[in-house]
């Protein structure tokens, strides 16, 4: 990186982060702390209002904004593809604002950059991951309410439905939670929250949430909780062993099952191990392969699969 690009990058970094130490900037731009000191002197002499605070680092004087910068083709493509993603996956008003932002970005791009961006967009597409309009409308309403409660730091109450294989098992519960964050996982919105019922952090699929009520009860997010740093506990303690017919190898790989622990090619079959919270979590998935798969362990799950097949036979 040449010096001019680094100077511009430092100003953008300070505008984005607020305050940065010389050692942080040196690490960010892969240079020495001494070079950062010289860069700060050069920026100050050129009129950029740099404020230095002992122990805190450098920041820009309040009210200073960097003039509009020229975007490269790659930067413009990244921004426009990002706005399209927000349009598809977020609730109003963010989806509407993303569309408005896209139009503004397109309007200020130079003609040659706009042409290159359009060529790229014609060859690349973000598929709309939404389900039916009705289902998506319900989920977007839930997303909007929970997002509002999260920003206001208010608890929410809702009814949560968890699909079950067993007919006599309770499927719906009422939950009161403190929303800590929202995450989009493989096209599915998830709420990470502290659940009063379980007295622990739990994950809730927004598609299974109904009747959301934002409560007046405030909550305080733990100081040590950060969504970007958060890693859920892995409570998958049960192993399920399967044998697939050889011709299903590619299909099994493409299924990209979250629970898959290992896959070994044998001479007569493909050995697959799943690590699950409880074997019934993968019952439907196993049944979907028909006669192409056999459960070898655990025996209790093998019997459960057999029982389900027998129930199916009685209906045909």
N, C-alpha and C positions, 0 to 999 in steps of 0.2 A: 504494500500500500504506500503510495507517495504521500508527501507531507500535506498537500492541499486536501486530499481525500480524508486524511486523518484529522485535520483541523475541523473539517465539516462534520466528520463523524463524532468528534468530541462534543461539538455544540448540540448535535442531535441527541447524543447520549445524555447530556445534562438536561436538555429540554424534556426528554422522556422520563428520566429517573429522578430528577430533582436535585440530588446531591450525590457526588461521587468522589472518592478518595483518589489520590494520584496513583496509588498502588493498584486500585481497581481498574482505572483507565489504562494503566500500563499493561495489565493482564488482558484487558478487552482488546486492545489494539496491538498486542504482541510487540511491545517495545519496552524501553527502560523508563524508570521513574524520572531520571534526569531529563530524558527527552520530553516527557509530559510537562515537566516544569517549564522547559523552553517553549513548548506549544502554548501553554497558558499565558506566558509573557507575550507571545506573538499575537494571540487572540485579543488580549487586553489592549495592546498597542494599536490593533486594527479597529477598535471601537466596540468590541463585544463586551458587555458589562459582566465580567466574571467576578464573583464574590468568593473569597477564600476564608474559611472558618477553621481555626485550629482544632484538630481532632475530628472534624466532620468532613473536610474536603472542600471541593469546589461546587458552586452552583451558579445559576444565572440570576441576575437581578429580576425581581418580580416585575411582570409586565413586558418582559422581552420575549419576542417570538421570532423565530427564524423565518425569513421570507420563503415563499413557495420554492421547492426544489424541483429540478428536472428529473423525471423518472426515466429509468431505462426500460426497454421493452420487457425484460424479465420482471422488473419491479411492478410495472403496470399490469402485466398478466397476473401476477400473484395477488395484487389488490382486487382486481376485477373478479377473479375466480373465488376469492374469499367472500366478496359481497354476494355472489351467486349462492354460495353455500349458506350464508346467513339468511338469505331470502327464503331458501327452501326449508331450513331446519329450525328457525327461531320463530317465536310468536310475535304478533304485532305488539308494539309499534316497531320493534327491531327489524322485522322483515321488510316493512315499508320503508324505514330509514335506510336500510341497506340498498334497496332499489334506487332510492333517491341519491345516495352516495355514488352508486355505480354510474348513474347518468352524469353526475357532476365531474367525476374523474374522466369519463369519456369525452366530455365537452372541452376539457382543457388540454387534452393530449395533442401534441403536434400531429399533423396529418400523416407523416411517415411512420410515427410510432403507432398511431391509431390503426393504420393499415396492417402493420405487423401483428398487433394484438388481435385484430379480427381474424387474420390468417390462423393464428394459434388457436383461437377459440373455436374456429370452424373444424379444427382437427382434434379438439379435446372437449369432453363433455362431462359435467357432473350430473349423474342421473338423479332424478327426483325420487327420494327414498320414502316419500310419504305413502301411507296406505290409502284407504278410501277416504273421501272428503269428510264423511260423517265422523269416522274414528279420529281422523287427524284434528277436526275441529274441537272435539272433546279434549284431546290431549293438549292442544295448544292453549285452551282455556285453563287447564290445570297448570301448565307451565307458567302462564302469565301470573296466576294467583300466587303460586309458590315463589316465583322470582320476586314478586312484590313483597311478600312476607320476609324473604331472605334479606332483601335490602333494608327493610324496616326493622329487622331483627325481632320479628314477632313469631310466636309459635303458630302452628296450623293443626287442625283436626280434620281427618278424612277417613273414608272407608276404603280398606285395602283388600283386594281380592287376589288370592294366590291359587292358581290352578292346581288341582289335585287329581291324582289317578283314582284314589279311593273315594267311593261315594259317601261314606259315613264320616269323612274327615271334614272338619270345619274349614271353609274356604274364605270366609270374609270376616275381618276384624276391624274394630275402630281403633285408630291410632292418633295420638297426640305427639307431635314431634317438634324439635327445634331444628329448622333447616340450616345445615352447614354449607351446602353447596350443590350445584347441579353439574352433571357430567353427561356428555353424549358419547355413548359406548357402542360402536358398530351400528350407528344409526338409531340407537334406542336411548331416550332420555332417562337418566337415573337421578334420583334424589338421594343425597347422602345426608343423613340427619340423626340426631340423638333421639331415640324412641323412649318415651316415658314408660310404655308397657314393658319393654325388654331391658330398660335402664342401660342401654348401650347404643353404640352407633350401628345403624342398620341402613340397608340400601333398598330403595323402593322404585320399581318401574313406574313411570308416570302413566303408562297405558293401563295400569291396574288400579289407579287411584280414582276415586269418585267422591263427590259431595265435599269439596274442599271448603273449609271455613277458616279464615284468618282470625286468630284470637287476639285479644288485647294484651295477653300475657307476654311480656318481653323475655328475651333470653340473651345470654352473653356467650358468644363463641369462645372456647378455650384459647388462651393466648398462644399455646403451642400447636394449635391446629392450623394447617395450611393445606388447601385443596390440592395444590400442585405437588406438595410433598407427601400427601396422604397415600398410604398403601393399605388396602383392606387386609384383614387377617385371612389367611388361607385355612378354612376349616374343612377342607375335603379330606376326610380320613379313611374312606372306604375305597378299595380297589375292585374294579369289575374287569374280568378277563374275557375277551371275545376271540372267536376264530372266524375270519371272513374267507370266503372263496377267493381264489387268486385273481379271477377276472375283475374283482371289485376294487383292486388296489387304487387306481386313479380316482375313482369315485369317493373312496374313503378319505383320501388325501384332500380332495377338493371340498369335502364336507367341512373341514376345518373346525371340528368339534372342540369346544372350549375345554371339555373334560379330558381330552386325549393326553395321556401321559407318555405312551411309547407305542411304536409300531415296528414289528419285526417280520421280515419276509421269511417264510418257511418253504419247504419243498412241496407241501400239499396245501398249505393255508397261510393266511396272514394273521399273526397274533397281535392283538391290539389290547392295550391296558388303559382303562379309564380311571381317573381318580375323582371321586364324587363325594358330596355331602351325605347322600343316601342313594342307594341303587335305583329307587323309583324315579329319580330325577332324569334318568336316561331311558326309561322304559319305552316311551313313544319313539325315541330315536332308534333303539334296537329293533323294535317291531317294524319300523319303516323299511328295513332291509330284507324283510320277508325271510325266505329260506336261504338267503345268502350269508347269514350269520348264525353262529351258535354261541350261547353263553356257556362258558366252562366253569367259571367261579364268579361269585359265591353260589353255593347250591341253593340257598333260599331265594336268590334272585332268579336263578334258572327255573325254579318251581313257579315263581310269580309270572314269568314270561309264558311258561306252559299254560298256566291258569288263564291268562288273558287270551291266548290263542284258542283255547277250548271255548271260552265265552264268545269269541268271534265266530267260531264254527257253528255254535248254536243259533246264531242269527242269520246263517246262510243255508 
